[in-house]
Amino acid sequence: MSTARHARLPHVQDMTLEEIAKKYVRKFSDITADWEAFEDAKIDGFRRAQHRFIGGGGSGKHNDPDVIPAEAFTCSIMFVNPGEGNAPHTHEVEEIFFVLEGHLNVFFEEEGTGRRIYQKLGKWECVACPAGIIHGYVNDSLEPCYFQVMLGKGRPQTMGYADERLYETRDAHLKTPG
């Protein structure tokens, strides 16, 4: 007979194993790529698709009923075609990129000057972007890139774009069309 050495959290206390398996397993084949997950993703050069697994990620989309509920972090897979990336931004928590396939050129940007330091990441390489540091990425290779993204909070704020115009409209992708 097995014995649990830690107490269950209140929100899973009375759940069966079947209920837990249904709520806490998410398969890539069941996910529809969200090509409008971020406001900057509507702009050439920043187009990418988010596949949400745990929580809403930096997109601020926390209302997807099929996403695994987040407690302390989020987890998504991003798909980025060659020549695309994202706009320089910050988060209130750290953000991690872990390359699964392809190559990603990640940058850290100095506030006020726009000076950037780039690091090229390949398969099985990662970067941790500290909270409050302007950062971003571009796929400047000839092949698509898949990478895992994790944010250090279950319900993070929408990313804070460094560009004033993007920052002012950063939540537009959350509005229901129509």
N, C-alpha and C positions, 0 to 999 in steps of 0.2 A: 504494500500500500504506500502511496506517495503522500508527502506532507508538504504543503505550501509553507515556506519559511518567512513570507511577507504577507501582510494583509492586503486584500483586494481594495482598490479604491472604491469610494461610494458609488460612482456611476457604472461600475461593472459588478458590484456586489451580488446582485440577484440574477445576473445573466447566465444562461446555460452556455456550455462550450460551443454549441451550434450557433447561438446568437452572437457570441464573441467572434467566431470564425467568419460569420457573414458580415459583421460590421467592421472588422479589423483586417480584412484581406482585400486588396485591390489589384487587379490584373491589368497590365498595359493594354491588352486586347480589348478591354471594356471601356477604355478612356477615349473620349473624343478630344483631339488636339484643339486647344483654344488659341486661335491666331489673333484674337483681340483681347488677350489677357492683360495687356498693359497699354496705356495711352500712346506711348511712343512706338508700339508695334504696328501702328497704322501708317508709319512713315517709312518710305524707302530707306534702306540702310539699317533699320532697326527691326525689321520684320522677323518674327520668331514665334514658335508655338510652345505653349506650356501644357504639360501633361501633369495634372495635380494628383498626387497620391495621398499626402497627409497635410491637412490644413490648406489655407488659401495662398500661402507663399507671399511674396512681396506685391502681388497683384491687388490684394485687398479683397479678393473674391472668397468670402467665407461661407457662402450660402449653397454650395454644391452638396446635395444630400448624399451623393455617392462617395465623397471624399472621406478617407479615414479621419475621424476626429483628432485634432491636434491637442496635445497637452503642453509640451515644452519646446516643440520645434515643428517646422514644416519640411516637407520633402516633395520636390517636383522633378520631372525630367524636362529639359528644354531641348528643342530641335532648332538648329540654326543653319540655314543654307550659307554657302560661300558668299562673301561680300556683305553679310548682315551681322548685326550685333545688338547692342542696346545703348541707350543714352547714359551719359555719366549721371550717377545718382548716389544717394546714401540711404542707410537704414538706421533705425534706433537700436538694432541688434546686429551681431555678426552675420555675415552671409558666406556660405561655402559653395564653391563650384568644384565638382569632381568629374573629370572628363571620362566618359565611357567609350566613345568612338570619335575619331577625328582629332582636330586640333583647334585650340582656342587661344587667342592672344588677349590676355587679361591686362588691364591697366589700373594703376592708382594715379589719381590726379591731385595736384596741389591746388588748394583753394586759393582763389584770387589771381593766380598766374596762369592756370591751365596747363602747366608743365606736367607731363605724364612719364611714368616709368612703366614699361611693358614687360610682361613675362609670358613666353610661349609655353602652353601646356599641351601635352599629348595624352594618349590613352593611359588611364590609371594614375594621372597626376592631378593635384588639387591646389586650391588656394583658399585661404580664410581671409575675408575682407572685414577688418574691424569696424565696429559701429562708428558712424560719423565721418568715415574716410570716403571721399569721392572715389568711385570705382566704376568699372564697366568692362565690356569685352567686345571683340570683333572676331568673326571667323574669316580670317584673311587667307585661308587655304583654298584648295580646289575641290574639297569634298565636304559634305554635310557634317555637322558635329552634333552629337548627343551628349549632354552632360547633366549630372544631378545637381540640384540646387537645394540647399538647406538654409533656413533662417532660424535663429536661436530663440524663437518665441512662437507659441502656438497660434496667436492671432496678431501678427505684426501689422504695423501701419503700412499704408500704401507707400511705395518707394518715394523718396524725396529727390526729384530731378534737380540737377545743378542748374539747368537752363530755366530761366524765369518763366518763359511762355509755357513750357511743358509742365512746370510745377503748378502753375495756375489752373491747368486743366487735367491734373493727374488723376482725378477721380471720374472723369467723363466716361471711361470704359465700364464703370459700375452701373450706370444708368440704364434702365430698361428701354429698348427702342420703342418708339411709337407714341 
